[in-house]
Protein backbone atom coordinates (compact mmCIF):
# COMPACT_ATOMS: atom_id res chain seq x y z
CA UNK A 1 0.00 0.00 0.00
CA UNK A 2 1.28 3.43 -0.91
CA UNK A 3 1.70 5.92 1.91
CA UNK A 4 2.93 9.51 2.01
CA UNK A 5 5.60 11.32 3.98
CA UNK A 6 5.17 14.92 5.07
CA UNK A 7 7.94 17.02 6.57
CA UNK A 8 7.08 19.96 8.81
CA UNK A 9 9.53 22.75 8.25
CA UNK A 10 9.70 24.13 11.78
CA UNK A 11 11.20 20.92 13.20
CA UNK A 12 11.93 18.86 10.08
CA UNK A 13 9.92 15.96 11.49
CA UNK A 14 8.84 13.23 9.09
CA UNK A 15 5.38 11.71 9.47
CA UNK A 16 4.14 8.60 7.70
CA UNK A 17 0.38 8.60 7.31
CA UNK A 18 -2.49 7.65 5.04
CA UNK A 19 -4.87 10.49 5.81
CA UNK A 20 -4.83 14.07 7.01
CA UNK A 21 -2.08 15.32 9.30
CA UNK A 22 -3.86 16.98 12.22
CA UNK A 23 -1.69 16.63 15.31
CA UNK A 24 0.32 19.49 16.79
CA UNK A 25 -0.95 22.08 14.30
CA UNK A 26 -0.63 25.47 15.97
CA UNK A 27 -2.73 28.56 15.15
CA UNK A 28 -1.09 31.66 13.69
CA UNK A 29 1.84 29.62 12.33
CA UNK A 30 2.95 29.28 8.71
CA UNK A 31 3.82 25.74 7.59
CA UNK A 32 5.79 24.60 4.55
CA UNK A 33 4.59 21.14 3.54
CA UNK A 34 5.90 18.80 0.90
CA UNK A 35 5.08 15.19 0.11
CA UNK A 36 6.96 12.09 -1.11
CA UNK A 37 5.70 8.61 -1.88
CA UNK A 38 7.05 5.72 0.23
CA UNK A 39 6.98 2.36 -1.56
CA UNK A 40 8.80 -0.97 -1.41
CA UNK A 41 11.54 0.70 -3.46
CA UNK A 42 12.05 3.40 -0.85
CA UNK A 43 11.13 7.08 -0.67
CA UNK A 44 10.46 8.91 -3.92
CA UNK A 45 11.31 12.48 -4.86
CA UNK A 46 9.87 15.33 -2.83
CA UNK A 47 7.05 17.40 -4.27
CA UNK A 48 7.10 21.17 -4.47
CA UNK A 49 6.51 22.98 -1.19
CA UNK A 50 3.05 24.23 -0.33
CA UNK A 51 2.91 27.12 2.14
CA UNK A 52 -0.14 27.34 4.39
CA UNK A 53 -0.91 29.71 7.25
CA UNK A 54 -3.13 28.36 10.00
CA UNK A 55 -5.44 31.01 11.38
CA UNK A 56 -7.23 30.93 14.69
CA UNK A 57 -10.10 33.20 13.72
CA UNK A 58 -13.53 31.76 13.12
CA UNK A 59 -14.18 34.22 10.30
CA UNK A 60 -17.69 34.86 11.57
CA UNK A 61 -17.55 38.62 11.98
CA UNK A 62 -20.93 40.31 12.32
CA UNK A 63 -21.66 42.87 9.59
CA UNK A 64 -24.46 45.43 9.55
CA UNK A 65 -25.63 48.23 7.26
CA UNK A 66 -26.50 51.55 8.90
CA UNK A 67 -27.51 55.07 7.84
CA UNK A 68 -28.74 54.02 4.39
CA UNK A 69 -29.44 57.01 2.11
CA UNK A 70 -29.98 57.59 -1.61
CA UNK A 71 -26.26 57.46 -2.38
CA UNK A 72 -24.41 56.01 0.63
CA UNK A 73 -24.47 53.74 3.67
CA UNK A 74 -22.26 52.96 6.64
CA UNK A 75 -20.91 49.40 6.80
CA UNK A 76 -19.88 48.18 10.27
CA UNK A 77 -18.42 44.89 11.47
CA UNK A 78 -17.11 43.26 14.63
CA UNK A 79 -13.33 43.06 14.97
CA UNK A 80 -11.33 39.96 14.11
CA UNK A 81 -8.22 40.00 16.32
CA UNK A 82 -6.23 38.00 13.73
CA UNK A 83 -6.94 40.42 10.88
CA UNK A 84 -4.19 42.47 9.26
CA UNK A 85 -6.81 44.46 7.30
CA UNK A 86 -10.27 44.17 5.76
CA UNK A 87 -11.37 44.12 2.12
CA UNK A 88 -14.81 45.49 1.21
CA UNK A 89 -16.25 44.39 -2.14
CA UNK A 90 -19.03 46.46 -3.75
CA UNK A 91 -20.44 44.91 -6.92
CA UNK A 92 -23.01 46.18 -9.40
CA UNK A 93 -25.47 44.11 -11.46
CA UNK A 94 -24.39 43.18 -14.96
CA UNK A 95 -25.77 45.50 -17.63
CA UNK A 96 -27.33 44.66 -20.98
CA UNK A 97 -25.84 44.61 -24.48
CA UNK A 98 -23.46 47.49 -23.94
CA UNK A 99 -19.74 47.32 -24.76
CA UNK A 100 -17.82 45.99 -21.77
CA UNK A 101 -15.69 49.14 -21.61
CA UNK A 102 -18.71 51.16 -20.41
CA UNK A 103 -19.78 48.78 -17.63
CA UNK A 104 -19.69 50.15 -14.11
CA UNK A 105 -16.50 49.03 -12.41
CA UNK A 106 -16.92 47.16 -9.15
CA UNK A 107 -15.52 48.95 -6.11
CA UNK A 108 -12.88 47.51 -3.76
CA UNK A 109 -12.32 49.40 -0.51
CA UNK A 110 -9.68 48.64 2.12
CA UNK A 111 -9.83 49.18 5.87
CA UNK A 112 -7.08 48.85 8.46
CA UNK A 113 -7.09 46.13 11.12
CA UNK A 114 -8.22 48.67 13.73
CA UNK A 115 -11.24 49.83 11.71
CA UNK A 116 -14.70 48.43 12.31
CA UNK A 117 -16.66 50.62 9.89
CA UNK A 118 -16.43 52.38 6.54
CA UNK A 119 -18.67 54.72 4.54
CA UNK A 120 -19.58 53.50 1.05
CA UNK A 121 -20.73 56.47 -1.03
CA UNK A 122 -21.09 57.73 -4.59
CA UNK A 123 -23.83 55.18 -5.30
CA UNK A 124 -26.83 55.61 -7.58
CA UNK A 125 -30.25 56.33 -6.02
CA UNK A 126 -32.92 53.66 -6.37
CA UNK A 127 -30.55 50.90 -7.51
CA UNK A 128 -29.19 47.77 -5.89
CA UNK A 129 -25.62 46.86 -5.01
CA UNK A 130 -24.01 43.73 -3.60
CA UNK A 131 -21.67 44.14 -0.63
CA UNK A 132 -19.36 41.73 1.17
CA UNK A 133 -16.45 41.91 3.61
CA UNK A 134 -13.35 39.69 3.62
CA UNK A 135 -10.87 39.50 6.48
CA UNK A 136 -7.25 39.74 5.32
CA UNK A 137 -4.84 37.66 7.40
CA UNK A 138 -1.05 37.21 7.49
CA UNK A 139 0.58 36.76 4.05
CA UNK A 140 -2.49 38.40 2.46
CA UNK A 141 -4.58 35.29 3.02
CA UNK A 142 -8.21 36.20 2.29
CA UNK A 143 -11.00 34.78 4.39
CA UNK A 144 -14.40 33.96 2.87
CA UNK A 145 -16.63 36.81 1.78
CA UNK A 146 -19.25 37.50 4.44
CA UNK A 147 -22.46 39.46 3.85
CA UNK A 148 -24.27 41.97 6.05
CA UNK A 149 -27.19 40.87 8.19
CA UNK A 150 -30.68 41.23 6.72
CA UNK A 151 -29.44 41.01 3.12
CA UNK A 152 -29.91 38.24 0.60
CA UNK A 153 -27.88 35.06 0.81
CA UNK A 154 -26.88 35.41 -2.85
CA UNK A 155 -24.35 38.16 -2.30
CA UNK A 156 -25.37 40.83 0.20
CA UNK A 157 -27.94 42.70 -1.88
CA UNK A 158 -28.70 46.25 -0.70
CA UNK A 159 -31.37 48.53 -2.18
CA UNK A 160 -30.51 52.22 -2.16
CA UNK A 161 -33.19 54.73 -1.23
CA UNK A 162 -34.63 57.26 -3.67
CA UNK A 163 -35.59 56.96 -7.33
CA UNK A 164 -33.22 55.85 -10.05
CA UNK A 165 -32.49 58.56 -12.65
CA UNK A 166 -33.76 57.36 -16.03
CA UNK A 167 -32.84 59.21 -19.22
CA UNK A 168 -34.49 58.59 -22.59
CA UNK A 169 -33.75 59.93 -26.05
CA UNK A 170 -36.58 62.15 -27.28
CA UNK A 171 -35.32 62.82 -30.81
CA UNK A 172 -32.26 62.50 -33.04
CA UNK A 173 -32.00 65.16 -35.75
CA UNK A 174 -29.71 64.88 -38.76
CA UNK A 175 -28.22 68.36 -39.21
CA UNK A 176 -25.89 67.29 -42.03
CA UNK A 177 -25.04 63.87 -43.54
CA UNK A 178 -22.34 63.28 -40.90
CA UNK A 179 -23.62 65.60 -38.16
CA UNK A 180 -26.32 64.57 -35.68
CA UNK A 181 -28.09 66.28 -32.77
CA UNK A 182 -29.07 63.98 -29.89
CA UNK A 183 -31.94 65.19 -27.71
CA UNK A 184 -32.87 63.49 -24.44
CA UNK A 185 -34.82 64.04 -21.26
CA UNK A 186 -34.74 62.96 -17.61
CA UNK A 187 -37.90 60.88 -17.08
CA UNK A 188 -37.55 59.91 -13.40
CA UNK A 189 -35.22 60.69 -10.52
CA UNK A 190 -33.62 63.84 -9.22
CA UNK A 191 -32.09 66.39 -11.59
CA UNK A 192 -28.44 65.80 -12.46
CA UNK A 193 -25.83 68.35 -13.46
CA UNK A 194 -24.54 66.49 -16.50
CA UNK A 195 -24.88 63.34 -18.59
CA UNK A 196 -22.41 60.97 -20.18
CA UNK A 197 -23.10 60.30 -23.86
CA UNK A 198 -21.54 57.23 -25.50
CA UNK A 199 -21.61 56.23 -29.15
CA UNK A 200 -19.93 53.68 -31.40
CA UNK A 201 -20.36 52.06 -34.80
CA UNK A 202 -18.60 48.83 -33.82
CA UNK A 203 -19.38 46.75 -30.72
CA UNK A 204 -15.75 45.61 -30.64
CA UNK A 205 -14.43 49.17 -30.53
CA UNK A 206 -14.30 51.29 -27.38
CA UNK A 207 -17.09 53.88 -27.57
CA UNK A 208 -16.49 57.61 -27.59
CA UNK A 209 -17.58 59.35 -24.38
CA UNK A 210 -18.81 62.94 -24.10
CA UNK A 211 -19.92 64.92 -21.06
CA UNK A 212 -22.91 67.20 -21.62
CA UNK A 213 -24.58 69.55 -19.08
CA UNK A 214 -27.56 70.35 -21.31
CA UNK A 215 -30.39 68.15 -22.60
CA UNK A 216 -28.95 67.83 -26.11
CA UNK A 217 -25.58 67.04 -27.62
CA UNK A 218 -24.18 67.39 -31.14
CA UNK A 219 -22.04 64.71 -32.78
CA UNK A 220 -19.90 65.81 -35.73
CA UNK A 221 -17.28 64.19 -37.96
CA UNK A 222 -19.05 60.83 -38.08
CA UNK A 223 -18.56 58.26 -40.83
CA UNK A 224 -20.94 58.52 -43.78
CA UNK A 225 -23.54 55.82 -44.50
CA UNK A 226 -22.91 54.26 -41.13
CA UNK A 227 -25.14 52.76 -38.44
CA UNK A 228 -24.30 54.04 -34.96
CA UNK A 229 -25.48 53.10 -31.49
CA UNK A 230 -25.71 55.73 -28.75
CA UNK A 231 -26.60 55.50 -25.06
CA UNK A 232 -26.67 57.69 -21.95
CA UNK A 233 -25.66 57.51 -18.30
CA UNK A 234 -26.59 60.13 -15.68
CA UNK A 235 -23.52 61.70 -14.12
CA UNK A 236 -23.72 59.61 -10.94
CA UNK A 237 -20.60 57.41 -11.32
CA UNK A 238 -22.42 54.19 -10.49
CA UNK A 239 -25.76 54.71 -12.24
CA UNK A 240 -26.60 52.14 -14.91
CA UNK A 241 -26.80 52.98 -18.58
CA UNK A 242 -30.40 53.72 -19.43
CA UNK A 243 -31.05 53.45 -23.16
CA UNK A 244 -29.63 52.15 -26.42
CA UNK A 245 -30.58 54.09 -29.55
CA UNK A 246 -29.57 53.41 -33.14
CA UNK A 247 -29.21 56.08 -35.82
CA UNK A 248 -27.82 56.27 -39.36
CA UNK A 249 -25.68 58.89 -41.05
CA UNK A 250 -26.28 60.00 -44.62
CA UNK A 251 -24.31 59.84 -47.86
CA UNK A 252 -21.44 62.29 -48.28
CA UNK A 253 -19.32 62.19 -51.44
CA UNK A 254 -16.50 64.04 -49.68
CA UNK A 255 -16.40 61.76 -46.64
CA UNK A 256 -13.06 60.02 -46.01
CA UNK A 257 -12.71 56.25 -46.50
CA UNK A 258 -13.17 53.96 -43.49
CA UNK A 259 -11.11 51.18 -41.92
CA UNK A 260 -7.78 52.19 -43.46
CA UNK A 261 -5.18 49.49 -42.78
CA UNK A 262 -1.49 49.44 -43.74
CA UNK A 263 0.69 46.31 -43.71
CA UNK A 264 4.45 46.42 -44.36
CA UNK A 265 5.98 43.58 -46.40
CA UNK A 266 9.71 42.88 -46.44
CA UNK A 267 11.35 41.22 -49.44
CA UNK A 268 14.99 40.46 -50.16
CA UNK A 269 15.47 43.73 -51.97
CA UNK A 270 12.96 46.26 -50.66
CA UNK A 271 9.96 47.02 -48.43
CA UNK A 272 6.44 47.38 -49.73
CA UNK A 273 3.14 48.54 -48.30
CA UNK A 274 -0.26 46.96 -48.71
CA UNK A 275 -2.95 49.59 -48.07
CA UNK A 276 -6.61 48.62 -47.75
CA UNK A 277 -9.72 50.65 -46.94
CA UNK A 278 -13.48 50.66 -47.22
CA UNK A 279 -15.44 53.28 -49.14
CA UNK A 280 -17.45 55.72 -47.06
CA UNK A 281 -20.69 54.58 -48.70
N, C-alpha and C positions, 0 to 999 in steps of 0.2 A: 504494500500500500504506500502511495506517495504521501509524504508529509512535507511541511514547510518549515523553514527556519527564519526567525525574525530577530534582528539585532537592534537593541535599544541603544541609541547613541550616547545617552548620558552615563551609562556604566558598561557599555559594550557587552552586555549579557546576551547569550544566545538561548532562545526558547524553541523547543520543538513542540509543535501543536498541530491539530487538525481543524481547529475552529478559530474563533475570535480570541485575540489576546486581550484580556480584561484586567488582569491583576496588576496592582501597583501603579495604575495610571493616575497621575496627579493633575489636579486642575491648574490652569494658568501656566502650563509648561508646554514648550514646543518639542515635538519628537520627530526625529528623522528615522524612517522605517524603510528597510529593504528586505527582500525575500529571496531565498534560494531553495531549490528543490533538493531533498535528501532521498536518494534511492540506494539500491544495492550496490551501485557503482560509486557511491560517495556523494559528497555535496556538489551541486552544480554551481554555475556562475551566479553572482549576485545581480539582482535587478537594479534598476535605477532607484535612487532614494525618493521617497515621498515624505514631504514635510507636512505635519499636521499640528495645529495648536489646539489644545484641550481647554475649553472655556468652562467656567463654573456657573455662568449665568444661565438662568432658565429661559431667557429671551421673551418672557411674557410681560413686557412693559405695558402699562395701561395708557391708552391714547384717547384723548377727547378733543372735540371741536367746540370752540367757544367764540362768542362775539361774531357770529356770521352776519355779513352785510352783503350788499350787491356785488362788491368787488374784492372782498377780503375775508379772512377768518384767522383766528388764533388757534394754532395746533399745540396742545400740551401733552406731555407724557411723564410717566414716573421714571426716576433715574435708575439706570443699570450701572452698578458699581464697577463692572468690568469693562465698560465702554471706553474707547479712546475718542469717539465722536459719534455723531448720528447723521444718517443720510435720509433726507425727506424727498420722496418721489411724488411729483404732481403730473398726472397724465391727462390728456384730453382725448375725447372720442375721435375715432378715425372719420375723416371727411369723405365726401363723395368722389366724383370723377375729376378731381382737380389734379394738376401736376404736383408731384410729391414736393417739389421745391417751395410750394406755397402752404404746405401743411403747418399747423401750429406746432412749434417745437415743445416737447415735454420739458418741464422744469425739474432741475435737481438742486436742492438746497442743502447746505451743510451746517451743522450745529456742533459746538464744542461739547466735550464730555461733561462740562458743568452746566450746560443749558438743559432746561426742561420745557422750553416753549419756543415757538417761532411764529412770526406773522407771515402768512402767505397772502400776497396782494397782487394787484394788477390783473385780476380775473374779470371775466365778462359777465355782466348781469344776466340772470335768468337762464344760465347754462349749467351743465354738470361737469364736475371734474372728479378724478379718482386719485386718492391720496393714500400713501403708505409710508411707514417709518421703518428703517433698518438700523440696527445697532452695528457700529463698526468696532471690531475688537483688534487685538494686537496683530501685527502683520497685515493690516487692512482686511482681515477676515470679516465678511458681511454675514450678519445673521439673517433669518428669514424676514420677509416684508410683513409687517403687522399693520392692521387697519384700525381706524378709530372706532370707538364704540358707537352703536346706533347707526352704522352705515351698512351697506350691502356686503355680503360675504364674497362677492365677485370682484372686489378690488377697491373697497373704500369709497363708494360713490357719494358725492356731496352735491347738493343742489343749491346754487347761489340764489340769493334773493333778487327781487326786481324783475324786469322784463327784458328779454333779449332784444338788442337792436337788430332790426331786419330792414335791409335796403333792397329795393327792387328797381330795375331799369324801367323808366317810363317811356323813353323814345330814343332811337338812334337815328340821327339825321346825317345824310351824306352831303357834305358841303362841297367837296370836289371828289374826283374819282378815287384819290388816295388820302382823303381827309374826312374824318368822321367826328361828329359831336355826340358824346354819350350824355344822356340825361337820366337822372335817377332821383329817388325820393326815399326818405326814411319813413317806413310804414308803422313800425312799432318801436318802443323803447325810448330812452331819453335822448335828447339831442347830443350829437357829437361834433367836435370841432373840425374834424377832417375825415376823409375816407381814403382807403387804399384801392387803387384801380389796377387790375392786372389784365394783360391781354397777350395772346400768343396765336400763331398760326400752325404750330407744330407741338403736339403733346409731349414730344421728346426733347423739346427745347425749353430752357428756363424762360418763364414769362417776364415781360417788362413790367415794372412796378412804378406807378405814379402816385403822388400824394396830392389830394385835391381838397381845399377847404369849402368849395362851393358845391352846388348840386348839379353841376355839369362839368364835363372835361373833354377837351379836344385832343384827338389823336391825329398826327400829321406824319407824312413820310412813310406811309404804309406801302406794302407791295400791291401792285395792281392785280385785278382779277383773282383775288385771294380770299378764302374763307378764314375768318378770325373768330376766336372765342374770347369773351371778356367776362370778368367777374369782379365783385366788390367785397371789401371787408371794412366794417367800421373801424375807427382808429384805435379801439381798445386792442392791445396787443394779442389777447387770447380769444377774441371773438371769432366764431366760425365764419367762413366764407358763405355768402347768402344767396348768390344767384349766378348761374351760367347763362350767357347770352351769346348767340352767334350772329355775325353780320358779315357782309360781303363788300369788298371794294370794287370799283368800276374799272373799265378799260382805259388805259392811258398809253398812247403810242410813244410817249417820251419816258416812260417808266424804265428804270434800269433792270437788267436781267436778274434772275434769282438763282440762289444755290450755286454760286461760282466756286469752282474747286480746281486747284492747281496741284499737279503731281510732277515731281522732278524725276527724270529717267537718266541714268548714267550708262553710257556706252564706253567702249574702249578708247574712243577718240574725242568725244564731246558729251556735253549735257544737253538734254532736251526737256521741254515742258509740255505736258498734256493738260490743256485747259478745257473744262466743261462748264456748262451753265444751262439754266432753263429760261425760256422766254418769259417775259412778264405776263403775257396772256396767251 
